[in-house]
Amino acid sequence: MSQVSDTSVLLDHIALAVPDDAEVGPLLGTKLGGRAAKAGPGRGFRFWQWEYANGGRLEILRPDGPPDGFLHRFLDRRGPGFHHVTFKVPDLQRATKRASDAGYEVVGVDLSDPTWKEAFLHPRRAGGIVVQFAEEHEEPDNLSRTHLAYRPPPRPEVELVGLRMRARDPETARAQWETLLGARCREEAGLLLFHWPDSPLRIAVQIDARASEGPVAIEVSAPDSIDLPEAPDPVLGVRFTRVPRAAATEDHPA
């Protein structure tokens, strides 16, 4: 399988599932200085995106609709935490065929909305996290640019660097993020660092042959004056890890 073009795929955002999004503002906004960005309805959920100084975005998903919906089931099984990472692709059908041909399990293909076509890689084969492919052509009119009229106070700049993952072997990690999804890869301090030239976000993979695969933490570059949760945050169900600003910007030199 040949590697895709460096510019044909874009790591767009990291998504977290929570039972109630009303409590995320104090951490993502007031403490970390995120700006409330677009929000809107989905099928069985509502979403709310937070944008940071470098343009990186976190998406919060909360259930909406019948109690047997997919997000209700996810939260019942796992509680709040990492749900998926989203990649924008130029052609969804080509992207899903390439993934299927490479042995990935493609699920949830939805071509019904011409403005947003999507499909997912099952986490069983995709390193322990759901990977969303999205082909977007225009922004739907029903998206709001604010949520709960939330306006965080001025804060020192915090950059959302990316997602820290764990994998059992480097070949599998490189096959997914580099060969299938077109990332550039470099090794540093025992990590495989995958980045996409037009995205502010990266995926950093630590290799541990004995550990469970999957997401570990959200990487941020933040002043020392901002205390980051060392344990999983009780609202979001994830922990944050600090990345030095110099190291964060090496993936995207000016």
PyMOL commands that set and color helices and strands:
alter all, ss='L'
color gray80, all
select helices_A, chain A and resi 21-23+25-31+70-78+92-101+170-180+245-249
alter helices_A, ss='H'
color red, helices_A
select strands_A, chain A and resi 10-17+35-41+45-51+57-63+81-88+106-110+116-121+130-136+159-167+184-188+191-195+202-207+214-221+240-242
alter strands_A, ss='S'
color yellow, strands_A
deselect
rebuild
show_as cartoon
